[in-house]
């Protein structure tokens, strides 16, 4: 996740690298397919994904065989323009470029519309609405003067795009527009020049001009709407503080945020945005972290707590040491994840790509058949009618809406997820989440708080409780396991003086062993004791009692003798039960996966309403359990902390990592949930279902126009002008429908 723009993915030349380019000039799915095909043809390219909505190409390539300059040259040769993506600090320049494109399309549309309106009035005569128009409007030469600038100035982009498209051996939307309008325009020119000799009086300058005007209107509305789909990134970037107040050489000074370095001491006063990530060293406050978590309740912060850049300090003044700056801050990582997700391609897009690759040639074939059919069969010898019906087929069939159907929804959906603390790392993960049938939940830190506490203590065989606790806590000082940390914390709360352990060894899934004050100490489960020949029958009832209450019973042996039992409990998060009930109501099978023994696991599962428990699973076996569920035919989601559960998260169809605001780039997961809340899983699946429903609606609208419109046009029931209007409206309707996702909100199930 740390690669950005044209930086190496794995290292120096000779290894796989990744480049991201901005591609200008694409108009439809056929353009996307053409650019992908052209880039994949560059030697050294391993994979390429092009996104129409974001105008982004992501290229994975061998650095020893290709360079970014090669990709730019290939794109330019195809008739498009390639440039480096703007880095976050330059996002304003990209916004300005998009606004320039909107202005250009608006100017072309206004120019075309002004010249087309007089021609449009002549349609009233064609439609027999009126025959009372100024005589000059009927003059063919006057119509030619108006139509020619529309055809070759406003419509020049279609000819240029068609040239490059056909030169590369493919055809796109521009080819259809250019063919259709040129047929009507040049036929009308011929009638103007030789119509009297041929006895033909009807011209169709208004058709060619109005079609171009409507297509330009569609492109203008589409450009504006596409600009709104990237609002999530704009909002995130807008959250960033511009300056920071730091202490250097004993002096307070305000400096640009770009100049803050790791280790700077930063001061934040009430109401100010925290400029970068760091750790509080003095003072306390409450911080509004809603920009990261979606949670409106401020979070109390004290000395030692982490603060996140771009969150808002509500009340107190505090000082903190900067730990992450620039591209390493939580906000920068979120922006990077969202940008990469918005530039990715969902599997459902492949269907649109396949259709688009065959679509334009097929439409040209249908148009030719339409012309021939009308000229020889439908209305023998009527060249005009055959030409007009052929033009209507070409215009109604433009596949621009098909290219926008999927990426536009994915772009809005991933952006909306980021606003709600759901970081989706690719369109494929957003799509896969709606297919999930089973959810596997890790217990510690996912269902429970992951912060166990010492709750019970018992001593045997002549040992005192204080001695058992001191020895076990001393042994656990070398452990990073939450259960061990709970024992150490409990001993310190009781004021016990701990010794430094020697020969510490962690035994995965069983416990630990260490030497404390010259005595060999074992702390762990039944298996650890039995493997070391220590009898546990006499305390089985005590252990069972603790486990039945949902505590983890850790046996303690000293020099080969059972010394006692330490009970540790990890409390359930308040929202876990309601979130799990919501998953069930959504039709999901919920499993709990834990290394705890069956009794403890069953007690926790009962508290949260889980019936299917996978207990006593070693860390290395978690992925195997997930695979077993997948092998049974289920689409499986795995929820864990993104570190200890990495193999299982990768194995699952969708891996959900529950983290904190500063842990947003957990590589093992497909979806990172900034809040440590299981409701985020429910929200992510809801968002996936809403987004995929939106995609399917878009594909329906994109295809229905062509499915109905092409045969209607071929049968002569659709004029070219109406066909142009319908084609433009199809693109606008698809983008507008995708924008409805901006109103998405998490709903209690």
Secondary structure, DSSP 4 states (H G I P E B T S, - for coil): ----TTS-SSSSTTSEEEEEEEEE---SHHHHHHHHHHHHTSTTEEEEEEETTTTEEEEEEETTT--HHHHHHHHHHTT-EEEEPPPGGGHHHHHHHHHHHHHHHHHHHHHHHHHHHHHHHHHHHHTTS-----GGGG-HHHHHHHHHHIIIIITHHHHHHHHHHHHTT---HHHHHHHHHHHHHHHHHHHHHHHHHHT-----HHHHHHHHHHHHHHHHHHHHHHHHHTHHHHHHHHTS-SEEEEEETTEEEEEEGGG--TT-EEEE-TTPBP-SEEEEEEE-EEEE-HHHH---S-EEE-TT-EE-TT-EE-S--EEEEEEE-GGGSHHHHHHHHHHHHHTS--TTHHHHHHHHHHHHHHHHHHHHHHHHHIIIIITTT-HHHHHHHHHHHHHHT--HHHHHHHHHHHHHHHHHHHHTTEEE--HHHHHHHTT--EEEEEIIIIIB-S--EEEEEEE-TT--HHHHHHHHHHHHTT--SHHHHHHHHHHHHTTPPPPPPEEEEEETTTEEEEEETTEEEEEE-HHHHHHTT---GGGHHHHHHHHHTTPEEEEEEETTEEEEEEEEE-PBPTTHHHHHHHHHHTT-EEEEE-SS-HHHHHHHHHHHT--EEE-S--GGGHHHHHHHHHHTT--EEEEE-SSTTHHHHHHSSEEEEE--TT----TT-SEEESSS-THHHHHHHHHHHHHHHHHHHHHHHHHHHHHHHHHHHHTT-S-HHHHHHHHHHHHHHHHHHHHGGGG------
